[in-house]
Amino acid sequence: MHSHDTKWVQEQLALMPSQMRDQVLKKYEAVYSQVVSENAGKIAAEGLARREANTRLRECVDKFGLAYGGQTISPPRVK
């Protein structure tokens, strides 16, 4: 995890059920490490890793955090 993301990640994890936080954090760190290693030698490797890991965390919080809080999201509309 990049040092600039630590506070934001902790805030996002606080929105998750406590029993999911460790698992979600491990997945976040795994995604970050994987993207960095896949882009080894590239200048933007850390930026790509931060973007991917943070996007996945945000999507996870949107999906599970809202449901845990008793909120629901609208299903996708079909045209």
C-alpha positions as CSV (number, residue, x, y, z in Angstrom):
1,M,0.0,0.0,0.0
2,H,1.3,3.4,-0.9
3,S,1.8,5.7,2.1
4,H,-0.5,8.4,0.6
5,D,-3.4,6.0,0.6
6,T,-3.2,4.7,4.1
7,K,-5.8,7.1,5.7
8,W,-8.2,6.7,2.8
9,V,-8.0,2.9,2.9
10,Q,-8.6,2.8,6.6
11,E,-11.7,5.1,6.1
12,Q,-13.0,2.8,3.4
13,L,-12.4,-0.4,5.5
14,A,-14.3,1.2,8.4
15,L,-17.4,1.2,6.1
16,M,-17.1,-2.6,5.8
17,P,-18.4,-5.2,8.2
18,S,-15.6,-5.9,10.7
19,Q,-15.4,-9.6,9.8
20,M,-14.6,-8.7,6.2
21,R,-11.9,-6.0,6.8
22,D,-8.9,-8.2,7.1
23,Q,-9.8,-10.2,4.0
24,V,-10.5,-7.1,2.0
25,L,-7.2,-5.5,3.1
26,K,-5.3,-8.7,2.1
27,K,-6.9,-8.6,-1.3
28,Y,-6.1,-4.9,-1.7
29,E,-2.4,-5.5,-0.9
30,A,-2.3,-8.5,-3.3
31,V,-3.7,-6.5,-6.2
32,Y,-1.3,-3.6,-5.5
33,S,1.7,-6.0,-5.4
34,Q,0.5,-7.8,-8.5
35,V,0.2,-4.7,-10.6
36,V,3.5,-3.3,-9.4
37,S,5.3,-6.6,-10.3
38,E,3.5,-6.8,-13.7
39,N,4.7,-3.3,-14.5
40,A,8.2,-3.6,-13.1
41,G,10.6,-1.2,-14.6
42,K,7.9,1.2,-15.7
43,I,7.8,4.7,-14.3
44,A,4.1,4.6,-13.7
45,A,4.0,1.2,-12.0
46,E,3.1,2.6,-8.5
47,G,0.4,4.9,-10.0
48,L,-1.2,2.0,-11.9
49,A,-1.1,-0.2,-8.8
50,R,-2.7,2.5,-6.7
51,R,-5.4,3.2,-9.2
52,E,-6.3,-0.5,-9.6
53,A,-6.2,-1.4,-5.9
54,N,-8.2,1.8,-4.9
55,T,-10.8,1.2,-7.6
56,R,-11.4,-2.3,-6.5
57,L,-11.6,-1.3,-2.9
58,R,-14.1,1.5,-3.7
59,E,-16.2,-1.0,-5.7
60,C,-16.1,-3.5,-2.9
61,V,-17.2,-0.9,-0.4
62,D,-20.0,0.3,-2.7
63,K,-21.2,-3.3,-3.1
64,F,-20.9,-4.7,0.4
65,G,-20.6,-1.6,2.7
66,L,-24.0,-0.2,1.6
67,A,-25.7,-3.6,2.1
68,Y,-24.2,-4.0,5.5
69,G,-25.5,-0.6,6.5
70,G,-29.0,-1.6,5.4
71,Q,-29.0,0.4,2.3
72,T,-29.6,-1.0,-1.2
73,I,-28.6,0.1,-4.6
74,S,-30.8,0.1,-7.6
75,P,-30.4,-2.7,-10.1
76,P,-29.0,-1.9,-13.5
77,R,-31.7,-0.8,-16.0
78,V,-32.2,-2.8,-19.1
79,K,-33.1,-1.0,-22.3
